[in-house]
Amino acid sequence: MAEINALVDAGDVSAGPPLGPQLGPLGVNIGEIVAEINKKTEGFKGMEIPVTVKVDEDTKDFEIEVGTPPTAALIRKEVDLDKLSAHPKKEKVADLFIEQCIKIAKSKLPDLNCTEMKSAVKQVVGTCVSSGIMVEDKDPKKVLEEIDRGKYDEEIENEKTELTEEEKEELIQKRKELQEKMEEREEEFREKAEKMLKEMEGEEEELSRDEKVSRLESEDIPYEIIVDYLPEEEEEGEEEEAED
């Protein structure tokens, strides 16, 4: 039995790499396998997902096992964001209802190191802590305490995953408010970075890029903003390659 493991684009797998070249020598119908994988992973479209293809080299029969994306990726999909917070302690980028946490926990349960839904939900909420995601409009650490006290037992036991129209509208409004706060916060960081860099230019001793970056980071200015003003220096090898 041949076994092939690969990370693929959910719902968008083709006969090319990474699966095609590995399946070709086995003499199986690659198109049929690809179609089956796309069918099984359609619900995770837009994310990378691990799959395992087992092929009987004698009969050419095959089995497909589909894993699930990382919890953080599922959270990102649920809140419809391109990326999660780079500064989760200070910057909150989205909010989830407990029902959404239960939904993610249900899809991840087979891959988590637990068998109870309550423990799975706690793992999802725990990931929210490090992702800058609020839960029930609260710090996820507080929600973890509330789960331990049994506040959401009814929802978890019934595996409630559907939101009312009112809750959906509330999420949309909350997402808009958080986005506006993020944009205001980014503008503040940029103004601060520009002011600090101007002050550094007035110093007697010229600072290196690393020293400037260190000073900006000490003021909690995000690195992705810093590199806009202080682009990363190319390595010598990269410069020589560009000249060639």
C-alpha positions as YAML, in Angstrom:
chain: A
units: angstrom
residues:
- id: 1
  name: MET
  ca: [0.00, 0.00, 0.00]
- id: 2
  name: ALA
  ca: [1.54, 3.29, -1.10]
- id: 3
  name: GLU
  ca: [0.83, 6.33, 1.06]
- id: 4
  name: ILE
  ca: [1.19, 9.93, -0.12]
- id: 5
  name: ASN
  ca: [0.94, 12.90, 2.24]
- id: 6
  name: ALA
  ca: [0.62, 16.44, 0.95]
- id: 7
  name: LEU
  ca: [-0.54, 19.92, 1.87]
- id: 8
  name: VAL
  ca: [-2.99, 21.09, -0.79]
- id: 9
  name: ASP
  ca: [-5.20, 24.08, -1.59]
- id: 10
  name: ALA
  ca: [-8.62, 23.01, -0.38]
- id: 11
  name: GLY
  ca: [-11.20, 22.66, -3.14]
- id: 12
  name: ASP
  ca: [-8.68, 23.67, -5.78]
- id: 13
  name: VAL
  ca: [-6.40, 20.65, -6.24]
- id: 14
  name: SER
  ca: [-5.10, 19.91, -9.74]
- id: 15
  name: ALA
  ca: [-3.26, 17.06, -11.44]
- id: 16
  name: GLY
  ca: [-0.02, 19.03, -11.08]
- id: 17
  name: PRO
  ca: [2.23, 19.30, -8.02]
- id: 18
  name: PRO
  ca: [2.24, 18.37, -5.24]
- id: 19
  name: LEU
  ca: [0.06, 15.29, -5.82]
- id: 20
  name: GLY
  ca: [0.27, 14.64, -9.57]
- id: 21
  name: PRO
  ca: [3.98, 13.74, -9.80]
- id: 22
  name: GLN
  ca: [3.65, 11.39, -6.83]
- id: 23
  name: LEU
  ca: [0.50, 9.66, -8.10]
- id: 24
  name: GLY
  ca: [1.66, 9.28, -11.70]
- id: 25
  name: PRO
  ca: [4.06, 6.35, -11.16]
- id: 26
  name: LEU
  ca: [1.33, 4.43, -9.33]
- id: 27
  name: GLY
  ca: [-0.81, 4.10, -12.46]
- id: 28
  name: VAL
  ca: [-4.01, 5.41, -10.87]
- id: 29
  name: ASN
  ca: [-6.67, 7.70, -12.31]
- id: 30
  name: ILE
  ca: [-5.29, 11.03, -11.09]
- id: 31
  name: GLY
  ca: [-8.33, 13.00, -12.27]
- id: 32
  name: GLU
  ca: [-10.65, 10.81, -10.22]
- id: 33
  name: ILE
  ca: [-8.52, 11.21, -7.09]
- id: 34
  name: VAL
  ca: [-8.23, 14.98, -7.55]
- id: 35
  name: ALA
  ca: [-11.99, 15.32, -8.02]
- id: 36
  name: GLU
  ca: [-12.64, 13.34, -4.84]
- id: 37
  name: ILE
  ca: [-10.20, 15.46, -2.84]
- id: 38
  name: ASN
  ca: [-11.78, 18.68, -4.10]
- id: 39
  name: LYS
  ca: [-15.21, 17.37, -3.11]
- id: 40
  name: LYS
  ca: [-14.02, 16.46, 0.38]
- id: 41
  name: THR
  ca: [-12.19, 19.77, 0.96]
- id: 42
  name: GLU
  ca: [-14.66, 22.20, -0.63]
- id: 43
  name: GLY
  ca: [-15.76, 23.45, 2.79]
- id: 44
  name: PHE
  ca: [-12.24, 24.68, 3.55]
- id: 45
  name: LYS
  ca: [-11.70, 26.49, 0.24]
- id: 46
  name: GLY
  ca: [-9.14, 29.25, 0.46]
- id: 47
  name: MET
  ca: [-6.99, 27.39, 2.99]
- id: 48
  name: GLU
  ca: [-4.24, 24.82, 2.83]
- id: 49
  name: ILE
  ca: [-5.21, 21.44, 4.19]
- id: 50
  name: PRO
  ca: [-3.32, 18.18, 4.79]
- id: 51
  name: VAL
  ca: [-4.48, 15.10, 2.84]
- id: 52
  name: THR
  ca: [-3.34, 11.50, 2.74]
- id: 53
  name: VAL
  ca: [-3.89, 9.29, -0.30]
- id: 54
  name: LYS
  ca: [-3.49, 5.55, 0.17]
- id: 55
  name: VAL
  ca: [-3.19, 3.49, -3.01]
- id: 56
  name: ASP
  ca: [-3.33, -0.29, -3.41]
- id: 57
  name: GLU
  ca: [-0.65, -0.77, -6.05]
- id: 58
  name: ASP
  ca: [-2.16, -4.08, -7.19]
- id: 59
  name: THR
  ca: [-5.83, -3.16, -7.54]
- id: 60
  name: LYS
  ca: [-5.34, 0.63, -7.97]
- id: 61
  name: ASP
  ca: [-8.05, 1.21, -5.37]
- id: 62
  name: PHE
  ca: [-7.49, 4.30, -3.24]
- id: 63
  name: GLU
  ca: [-8.56, 5.90, 0.03]
- id: 64
  name: ILE
  ca: [-8.45, 9.60, 0.86]
- id: 65
  name: GLU
  ca: [-8.06, 10.98, 4.36]
- id: 66
  name: VAL
  ca: [-8.55, 14.70, 4.87]
- id: 67
  name: GLY
  ca: [-7.18, 16.55, 7.89]
- id: 68
  name: THR
  ca: [-8.20, 20.01, 9.01]
- id: 69
  name: PRO
  ca: [-6.40, 23.35, 8.81]
- id: 70
  name: PRO
  ca: [-4.78, 24.80, 11.95]
- id: 71
  name: THR
  ca: [-7.23, 26.25, 14.46]
- id: 72
  name: ALA
  ca: [-5.92, 29.77, 13.80]
- id: 73
  name: ALA
  ca: [-6.68, 29.36, 10.09]
- id: 74
  name: LEU
  ca: [-10.25, 28.26, 10.85]
- id: 75
  name: ILE
  ca: [-10.69, 31.26, 13.15]
- id: 76
  name: ARG
  ca: [-9.37, 33.56, 10.44]
- id: 77
  name: LYS
  ca: [-11.88, 32.10, 7.96]
- id: 78
  name: GLU
  ca: [-14.73, 32.42, 10.44]
- id: 79
  name: VAL
  ca: [-14.02, 36.12, 11.07]
- id: 80
  name: ASP
  ca: [-13.26, 36.76, 7.38]
- id: 81
  name: LEU
  ca: [-9.82, 38.32, 7.88]
- id: 82
  name: ASP
  ca: [-6.67, 38.06, 5.78]
- id: 83
  name: LYS
  ca: [-4.52, 37.90, 8.90]
- id: 84
  name: LEU
  ca: [-4.89, 37.80, 12.67]
- id: 85
  name: SER
  ca: [-3.45, 40.30, 15.13]
- id: 86
  name: ALA
  ca: [0.33, 40.67, 15.30]
- id: 87
  name: HIS
  ca: [-0.10, 42.26, 18.74]
- id: 88
  name: PRO
  ca: [-2.90, 40.25, 20.40]
- id: 89
  name: LYS
  ca: [-2.48, 41.78, 23.86]
- id: 90
  name: LYS
  ca: [-3.04, 45.32, 22.62]
- id: 91
  name: GLU
  ca: [-4.83, 44.94, 19.31]
- id: 92
  name: LYS
  ca: [-8.16, 43.12, 18.98]
- id: 93
  name: VAL
  ca: [-9.16, 42.51, 15.38]
- id: 94
  name: ALA
  ca: [-12.45, 40.60, 15.57]
- id: 95
  name: ASP
  ca: [-15.09, 39.08, 17.82]
- id: 96
  name: LEU
  ca: [-16.64, 35.59, 17.92]
- id: 97
  name: PHE
  ca: [-19.80, 34.24, 19.49]
- id: 98
  name: ILE
  ca: [-19.45, 31.04, 21.51]
- id: 99
  name: GLU
  ca: [-21.47, 29.28, 18.78]
- id: 100
  name: GLN
  ca: [-18.71, 30.02, 16.29]
- id: 101
  name: CYS
  ca: [-16.11, 28.61, 18.68]
- id: 102
  name: ILE
  ca: [-18.21, 25.46, 18.98]
- id: 103
  name: LYS
  ca: [-18.44, 25.24, 15.19]
- id: 104
  name: ILE
  ca: [-14.64, 25.39, 14.87]
- id: 105
  name: ALA
  ca: [-14.19, 22.92, 17.73]
- id: 106
  name: LYS
  ca: [-16.49, 20.40, 16.02]
- id: 107
  name: SER
  ca: [-14.44, 20.47, 12.84]
- id: 108
  name: LYS
  ca: [-11.15, 20.20, 14.76]
- id: 109
  name: LEU
  ca: [-12.19, 17.61, 17.36]
- id: 110
  name: PRO
  ca: [-10.81, 14.58, 15.43]
- id: 111
  name: ASP
  ca: [-7.37, 16.23, 15.34]
- id: 112
  name: LEU
  ca: [-7.28, 17.61, 18.88]
- id: 113
  name: ASN
  ca: [-5.76, 15.83, 21.83]
- id: 114
  name: CYS
  ca: [-9.11, 15.56, 23.61]
- id: 115
  name: THR
  ca: [-12.41, 13.73, 23.30]
- id: 116
  name: GLU
  ca: [-14.84, 16.13, 25.02]
- id: 117
  name: MET
  ca: [-16.43, 19.03, 23.19]
- id: 118
  name: LYS
  ca: [-15.95, 21.33, 26.18]
- id: 119
  name: SER
  ca: [-12.19, 20.77, 26.10]
- id: 120
  name: ALA
  ca: [-12.14, 21.32, 22.33]
- id: 121
  name: VAL
  ca: [-14.02, 24.62, 22.69]
- id: 122
  name: LYS
  ca: [-11.53, 25.73, 25.34]
- id: 123
  name: GLN
  ca: [-8.67, 25.02, 22.95]
- id: 124
  name: VAL
  ca: [-10.33, 27.19, 20.29]
- id: 125
  name: VAL
  ca: [-10.92, 30.03, 22.77]
- id: 126
  name: GLY
  ca: [-7.30, 29.63, 23.90]
- id: 127
  name: THR
  ca: [-6.15, 30.18, 20.32]
- id: 128
  name: CYS
  ca: [-8.24, 33.37, 20.28]
- id: 129
  name: VAL
  ca: [-6.08, 34.67, 23.15]
- id: 130
  name: SER
  ca: [-2.97, 34.57, 20.96]
- id: 131
  name: SER
  ca: [-4.79, 35.80, 17.85]
- id: 132
  name: GLY
  ca: [-6.29, 39.07, 19.05]
- id: 133
  name: ILE
  ca: [-9.84, 37.72, 18.83]
- id: 134
  name: MET
  ca: [-12.47, 38.55, 21.43]
- id: 135
  name: VAL
  ca: [-15.19, 36.05, 22.33]
- id: 136
  name: GLU
  ca: [-18.69, 37.19, 23.28]
- id: 137
  name: ASP
  ca: [-17.30, 40.77, 23.22]
- id: 138
  name: LYS
  ca: [-14.90, 39.87, 26.07]
- id: 139
  name: ASP
  ca: [-11.27, 38.98, 26.59]
- id: 140
  name: PRO
  ca: [-11.06, 35.26, 25.71]
- id: 141
  name: LYS
  ca: [-9.23, 34.59, 29.00]
- id: 142
  name: LYS
  ca: [-12.39, 35.65, 30.84]
- id: 143
  name: VAL
  ca: [-14.48, 33.39, 28.59]
- id: 144
  name: LEU
  ca: [-12.21, 30.45, 29.49]
- id: 145
  name: GLU
  ca: [-13.04, 31.10, 33.15]
- id: 146
  name: GLU
  ca: [-16.75, 31.30, 32.30]
- id: 147
  name: ILE
  ca: [-16.58, 27.97, 30.43]
- id: 148
  name: ASP
  ca: [-15.01, 26.37, 33.53]
- id: 149
  name: ARG
  ca: [-17.85, 27.78, 35.63]
- id: 150
  name: GLY
  ca: [-20.39, 26.20, 33.27]
- id: 151
  name: LYS
  ca: [-21.82, 29.38, 31.75]
- id: 152
  name: TYR
  ca: [-21.93, 27.93, 28.23]
- id: 153
  name: ASP
  ca: [-22.68, 24.31, 29.12]
- id: 154
  name: GLU
  ca: [-26.08, 24.34, 27.39]
- id: 155
  name: GLU
  ca: [-24.67, 25.64, 24.09]
- id: 156
  name: ILE
  ca: [-21.72, 23.23, 24.21]
- id: 157
  name: GLU
  ca: [-23.78, 20.17, 25.15]
- id: 158
  name: ASN
  ca: [-26.26, 20.91, 22.36]
- id: 159
  name: GLU
  ca: [-23.37, 21.73, 19.98]
- id: 160
  name: LYS
  ca: [-25.12, 24.96, 19.02]
- id: 161
  name: THR
  ca: [-23.40, 26.47, 15.98]
- id: 162
  name: GLU
  ca: [-26.06, 28.62, 14.31]
- id: 163
  name: LEU
  ca: [-26.38, 32.36, 14.87]
- id: 164
  name: THR
  ca: [-29.59, 34.36, 14.77]
- id: 165
  name: GLU
  ca: [-29.93, 37.12, 12.18]
- id: 166
  name: GLU
  ca: [-29.57, 39.64, 15.00]
- id: 167
  name: GLU
  ca: [-26.29, 38.05, 16.11]
- id: 168
  name: LYS
  ca: [-24.99, 38.05, 12.54]
- id: 169
  name: GLU
  ca: [-25.79, 41.75, 12.20]
- id: 170
  name: GLU
  ca: [-24.09, 42.41, 15.53]
- id: 171
  name: LEU
  ca: [-20.94, 40.67, 14.27]
- id: 172
  name: ILE
  ca: [-20.87, 42.77, 11.11]
- id: 173
  name: GLN
  ca: [-21.19, 45.97, 13.12]
- id: 174
  name: LYS
  ca: [-18.53, 44.87, 15.60]
- id: 175
  name: ARG
  ca: [-16.15, 43.96, 12.79]
- id: 176
  name: LYS
  ca: [-16.65, 47.43, 11.25]
- id: 177
  name: GLU
  ca: [-15.93, 49.15, 14.58]
- id: 178
  name: LEU
  ca: [-12.77, 47.11, 15.16]
- id: 179
  name: GLN
  ca: [-11.54, 47.81, 11.63]
- id: 180
  name: GLU
  ca: [-11.98, 51.54, 12.18]
- id: 181
  name: LYS
  ca: [-10.04, 51.32, 15.45]
- id: 182
  name: MET
  ca: [-7.25, 49.39, 13.73]
- id: 183
  name: GLU
  ca: [-6.98, 52.04, 11.01]
- id: 184
  name: GLU
  ca: [-6.84, 54.81, 13.62]
- id: 185
  name: ARG
  ca: [-4.22, 52.88, 15.58]
- id: 186
  name: GLU
  ca: [-2.10, 52.35, 12.46]
- id: 187
  name: GLU
  ca: [-2.20, 56.07, 11.68]
- id: 188
  name: GLU
  ca: [-1.05, 56.84, 15.22]
- id: 189
  name: PHE
  ca: [1.85, 54.39, 14.89]
- id: 190
  name: ARG
  ca: [2.90, 55.92, 11.58]
- id: 191
  name: GLU
  ca: [2.85, 59.45, 12.96]
- id: 192
  name: LYS
  ca: [4.92, 58.30, 15.93]
- id: 193
  name: ALA
  ca: [7.43, 56.47, 13.70]
- id: 194
  name: GLU
  ca: [7.88, 59.53, 11.47]
- id: 195
  name: LYS
  ca: [8.43, 61.79, 14.48]
- id: 196
  name: MET
  ca: [10.99, 59.43, 16.04]
- id: 197
  name: LEU
  ca: [12.91, 58.98, 12.79]
- id: 198
  name: LYS
  ca: [13.09, 62.75, 12.33]
- id: 199
  name: GLU
  ca: [14.47, 63.10, 15.87]
- id: 200
  name: MET
  ca: [17.07, 60.40, 15.15]
- id: 201
  name: GLU
  ca: [18.25, 62.33, 12.10]
- id: 202
  name: GLY
  ca: [19.09, 65.24, 14.38]
- id: 203
  name: GLU
  ca: [21.36, 63.19, 16.64]
- id: 204
  name: GLU
  ca: [25.11, 63.77, 16.45]
- id: 205
  name: GLU
  ca: [26.02, 60.11, 15.91]
- id: 206
  name: GLU
  ca: [24.36, 58.41, 12.97]
- id: 207
  name: LEU
  ca: [22.45, 55.29, 13.98]
- id: 208
  name: SER
  ca: [22.48, 52.01, 12.09]
- id: 209
  name: ARG
  ca: [19.27, 50.57, 10.70]
- id: 210
  name: ASP
  ca: [19.19, 47.94, 13.47]
- id: 211
  name: GLU
  ca: [19.51, 50.62, 16.14]
- id: 212
  name: LYS
  ca: [16.67, 52.62, 14.60]
- id: 213
  name: VAL
  ca: [14.48, 49.52, 14.34]
- id: 214
  name: SER
  ca: [15.22, 48.66, 17.97]
- id: 215
  name: ARG
  ca: [14.14, 52.10, 19.13]
- id: 216
  name: LEU
  ca: [10.91, 51.99, 17.15]
- id: 217
  name: GLU
  ca: [10.10, 48.49, 18.38]
- id: 218
  name: SER
  ca: [10.71, 49.61, 21.97]
- id: 219
  name: GLU
  ca: [7.74, 51.94, 21.45]
- id: 220
  name: ASP
  ca: [5.58, 49.00, 20.29]
- id: 221
  name: ILE
  ca: [5.48, 50.18, 16.68]
- id: 222
  name: PRO
  ca: [4.61, 47.08, 14.57]
- id: 223
  name: TYR
  ca: [7.47, 45.77, 12.44]
- id: 224
  name: GLU
  ca: [5.31, 45.74, 9.31]
- id: 225
  name: ILE
  ca: [5.02, 49.53, 9.68]
- id: 226
  name: ILE
  ca: [8.71, 49.97, 10.52]
- id: 227
  name: VAL
  ca: [9.84, 48.29, 7.28]
- id: 228
  name: ASP
  ca: [7.81, 50.82, 5.29]
- id: 229
  name: TYR
  ca: [10.19, 53.50, 6.58]
- id: 230
  name: LEU
  ca: [13.29, 51.32, 6.99]
- id: 231
  name: PRO
  ca: [13.24, 48.67, 4.23]
- id: 232
  name: GLU
  ca: [15.15, 45.50, 4.95]
- id: 233
  name: GLU
  ca: [18.65, 45.53, 3.49]
- id: 234
  name: GLU
  ca: [19.36, 43.02, 0.73]
- id: 235
  name: GLU
  ca: [21.95, 40.33, 1.38]
- id: 236
  name: GLU
  ca: [25.14, 40.58, -0.68]
- id: 237
  name: GLY
  ca: [24.30, 37.35, -2.49]
- id: 238
  name: GLU
  ca: [20.91, 38.73, -3.49]
- id: 239
  name: GLU
  ca: [22.48, 41.96, -4.77]
- id: 240
  name: GLU
  ca: [25.00, 40.05, -6.89]
- id: 241
  name: GLU
  ca: [22.23, 37.86, -8.29]
- id: 242
  name: ALA
  ca: [20.19, 40.94, -9.20]
- id: 243
  name: GLU
  ca: [23.22, 42.43, -11.01]
- id: 244
  name: ASP
  ca: [23.69, 39.24, -13.03]
...
